[in-house]
Amino acid sequence: MYSNLRSLIFKLDPEKAHTLAIQSLKFNLVSNVFDENKNDPIFRTQIFGKDLSNPIGIAAGFDKNAEVYNPLFKLGFGFVEVGTITPLKQYGNEKPRVFRLVEDQALINRLGFNNQGSETILNRIKSNKKNGILGVNVGPNKDSDNRLNDYLIGLEKFYEVADYITINISSPNTENLRNFHDENKLNELLKSIKDKKNELKINIPIVVKISPDIDLKQIELISEILLENDISAIIISNTSESTRDDLKNIQRHQKGGLSGKPIEQKSNLLINQFFKLLNGRIKIIGVGGIDSGKSAHDKFLSGADYIQLYTGMVFQGPNIAANIKKELKELLLRDGVKNISEIVGNKTLS
């Protein structure tokens, strides 16, 4: 059905099409997805000590304002991450700020953390009980004079309603945000978060979302800092500022973060490098170019314990999670495994 609608949807501005998708989910206008593998034990796992029906999540950026996380669970996702949420409401960057690269199965966005602000979104989550594992992705306001403190505000606001908090240091669309990848800045930030958790006497899992545009030296340093600061998981990765040379679409040089198929292999290589260094001590959530059972399978083989997607749903439609599970199950049965956790990091199956 979506393949028939896609040509019409793609005539709309990408941001307007996204708003339409949110409204359709909010008012239950998306037809029920047939998910024949909804409760299949082959996909069952745990995340941060909580049961998960499957390890396929929706990435932050789709449900920025926590409006449709329960409808997303109905689409077959095992977990949902909302945000990025800043302490205060902000408009984001000037429009147009989202570009659809159809030939490349990709998006470029420079949204800039547009969201309704932490207070509004917190009240929304409190009034709409979650029906699954919910992560809240937090970041600083663009004009904040203390970005580190903005992360602490996000933690303090959302720890009671979230199953985990993601610290977003990797969007290319907030100026100088990626400076937090610097060894000293990252260590200071994560130590402050650890201290705030101790002050609040809470034990909520902290996840860090990193850039795909880092080098080998940074991977080693980041791994050490994550381990020192008791980080529960790392999301690999956010959108890329590079990886443009082989793109076909005329809009390939638009400023912003590139997502979708062109960053798939870059993400997989990064996941595998972190997997080897972390050795299971920190969970890995793999993101980038997932749109099929095969691409999901490759992420798990590279070392991801869980996966997230967003751009794939733009191109494949709302039944993507169910379709991935169907294709992925065939690959798992071919591999002769009883549970998806058995293939994590097992490159011999590729």
N, C-alpha and C positions, 0 to 999 in steps of 0.2 A: 504493500500500500504506500509506504513512504517513498519508494522509488518513483511512483506516479506523481506524488506531491512535490518532490524535490525540485523539479524544474520551475514550479511556480514559486516555491519558497526562495529559491536562489535568485529570483528576479527582485526580491526585496533587499534593501540595505541589510548587511549582516547583523547589525545591532538591533534593528527593528524585527528581524526574523527571530532573534534570540528572545526579545521581549514577548513576541507572539508565542514562542515555545513555553516560556514561564507561565504566561496567562492560560495556555491550554492545559498545562499540568495542574495549575492552581484550581481551575474550574472543572477538572476531570473530563476534559474534552479529548484526551488521548485514549484511543481504544485499548482495551485490555491486551496485554502481551501474553501470548501462549508460551509459557516457560516449562517445557517438559522435564527440565532438570532442576526444578526449584529447590527440592530438598534432597538432592542426590548426595549421599555420604562421601562420594569421591571428591567433592569440593569443600567439605566441612573442615574448618580450621579454627584457630583462635587468634585474636588480636588483643594484646595487652591484657591477657587473662580472661577475655570475654569470648563467648561462642560466636562464630561467624558462619553463616550459611554458605558463603562463597567469598573468595578473596578479591572480587572485582568491585572496585569502588568508582565513584564519580569524583573527579578532581575539583578542587576549589576553582572558582571562576565561572562555573555554570550557575550555581545557586548562590550568588554573591550576598543576597540579603536574607537568606534562610527562609524562603517563601515556599519551597516545594520539596523539602527533603523527604517527607513521607510519601508523596507520589513517586519519587525516584526509587524508594525502596520497592514500591509495587512494580516497577519496571525490571526488577530482578537484580539490582545492585546489592552487594553484601554490606557496603558501608558508604556513607556520603560525607563529603567534606564541604562545608560552606565557607563563604568569604571570598576574598580577603576583607576583613573587617578592621577599620581604623577607629580610634577612640571617638573622633568627631566625624560627622557626616561630611562627605566631600564629593564634588561633581566629577573629578578626574580630569583627564586631558581633553583638549578641544576635539570636536568631531570634524571630519570622519576619523575614526580611531580603530576600526576593525575592518580587515580586508580578507576576502575569501579568494584563495588561489586554487581554483577547481582542478586545473590540470595537475597540480602538485599534491592534491589531497591535503591541503594545509591552510592555516590561518596565520595572519600577522595581526597582532593587536598592540595598541599602546593606550589601553584604557586608563591606567593610572589609579588603581584602587578606588574606583567609583563605588560608593556604598552609602547606606542610610545611617551609618554610625552605630556605635556599640550599644547605646541605651535602647534605641528603637529595636534593634535586632535581638538583643537580650530579652526584651519583653515579649517579642514574637515567639521566641523559642520556649519561653516559660509558659506561654498560653497554648502551645501546640505540641503536646507530648510526642516525643520521638518514638518511632516504631522500629528502630534499629540502631546500629553503631553510628554515632555522629561526631565528626571532627570539626573543630572550629579553627580556621586559619586567620591569624592576626598579623597586622602590620602597622607601620607608623603613618600618621598624616603627612602629606607632602610638605607642608609649611611648619611642621613641628620643630621647636627649638631643642627638643630632647627626645630623639627617636628611640633610644634605649628605654626610656620610661614609658613610651607608648606601648611597647611590647608587654611591659609589666602590667599596664592598665588592662590590656587585652586578656592576660592571664587571670587577673583578679576578677574581671567582669564575668568570664565565661567558664571558669573551672567547675562551677556547680551544675551546669547544664550540658557540658561536653564530655565525651568519652576520651578525647585527647585534644591537645592544643598544638597547632602547627605554627611554628615561627617562620614566617616568610622573609627570607633575606635575599631573595633571588629574582624578584621581578625586575626586568630591565626598564620598566616604565615609570619608576620613581627615582629621580636623579640621585645618584651616589648610594642607592640602597645596597648594591652589591659590594660596597666597601666593607660590609659586615663579614665578608669572606676572609678579610684580613685576619691573620692569626691573633693579634692582640685584641682587635675589636670583637671578634667572635668569642674569644675566651671571656672577655669582660661581659658581653651580653648573656652568655649561657650561665656564667657564674652568678650574675644578678638574678636570673630566672630561678636558678637553684636556691639562692638565698630567699627569694620571695616565696617559693614553695615551702621552705622551712618556716618562714615567718607566719604563713597562713596555715601551717600544719596540714598540708594537703599532699597527695601523692599522685596527682594526675599525670599521665604519660605526656612527655614533651617530644614533639617531632620537629625536625628541621628540614626545610625545603631549600634545596641548593640549585645553583645555576649549572647548566650543562657546559658552560664556557670556561671551565677551569682546567688547569694543567696538572700533571702528575705530582709535582711537588705539593700543590695545594691539597690534592686528595689525601696525601699522607698526613699533612698537618691537620686538616679538618677531621680526619678519622681519630687522631689522637685527642683533639679537643672534645669531640663528641663523647668519647669513652671517659674522659676525665670528668665530664659534667653530667654523667648518668642520663644521657639522652636515650629515649626508648626506640626511636626509629628515625630514618632519614628518607626523605622523598627525593628520588632521582628521576627526573629533574624538572625544572621549570622550563620556560620558553627560551629560545636561543637568539642571541643578537647576530650570530654569524650563520654559517651553513646556507649561504644564498647562491653560490656559484652555479649549481646545477639546476636551479629552479627554472621553470618554463614561463610562468605567468609574468605579465608585464609589470605587475605590482610588487615584484620580488624584492625591490630595494626600498620599500616603505620602511620607515623607522618603526621599531617595535620588536616584540618577541614573536619568533616563529614557532609554531606548534604543528603537530601532525606527522605525516609519513616522512618528511625530509629529516627529522631529527631522531627517527627510530633507532638507527644503528649507532649514532652518537650516544644516545641514552643507554643502549645495551652494553656498549663498551665501558661506559662509566660505572654502570651497575656492577659489572663483573670485576672491575678494579676495586671498588669498595667492598664487594663480597669477599674477595681474597684477603683484604686487609682487616676487615671487621670480624671475619670468621664466626659469624652467628651471634656475636655479642650485642649487636644492634640490628633490629629488623630493617629490611629495605622495602620501600614502596616504589615500584617502578612505573614511570610515566613517560610517554612519548611514542606516538605513532601506532597505538593499539587500536585495531579496527576489525580483528578477526581472531579465530581460535589459534591460528598459526602465529600471529604477532604476539598474542598473549603468552603462548607456549614458549616463544623465544625469550620473553622477559623473565619467566620463571627459571628457564635454563641458565640465563645469565646470572641469576642470583637473587631475583626479587621474591620476597615472601608474599607480597600482595601487589596488585596493580591498580592504577587509576587511569581513567580516560576522560576526555571532553571533546576534542576535535573529531575523534572517530564518530561520536554520536551525531555531530553536525552533518557528516557525509553519509552515515549508514542508517540513521534514524533511531527512534526510541526503543526498538527491539534489539539493540546491539548487545546488551548483556546476555539476553537469552540465546542469541545466535552464537556469541563467543562460547558460552557454556556447551552448546551442542557440538560445535566443531572441536573444542578443547577436549571434551570427553572422548571423542573418537581418537584423538592423539594420545591421551592418557591410557586408554585401553590398548592401543597399539604398543605403548611403552611397557605394558604389563604391570602398571602400578595400581595400588588400591586407594591412594589418596594423593592429592596434588602436592602436598608438602614433600613427597618423596623425590620430586624432580628438581627442587630448588637448587640451583647451582650445578646441576648435573649435565655438563656440556657434552658428555658422551652420548646423550640421547638426541642431540641436534643433527 
